[in-house]
Amino acid sequence: RSSKLVVDHHLFHGEPWWDACYVDMRASATGVLVRRIARELGVALDARIARGVFTALVTDTGWFKYSNTDAETFAIASEIVASGVAPAPIY
């Protein structure tokens, strides 16, 4: 049996189906949480992971237009774009 981890910025209602969770409702996007986890674990964002995190940022923030988009979100987006991820093809 594999363990299940939920990472989200939304509160879950209902019966838990996971073994552990990391939820921060103050975060603007699940991509913010994934970046935090990667940083804590010392995991570098390769091109594939960076694209996934960026995609999570832009979809959860409505391309940065929602009111909970904050400086941490923009800093992560900037880091990812500086690493070579192009926003236009993702859009």
Beta strands, then each sheet from edge to edge (+ up, - down):
strand 1: 5-8
strand 2: 20-23
sheet 1: 1+ 2+
end
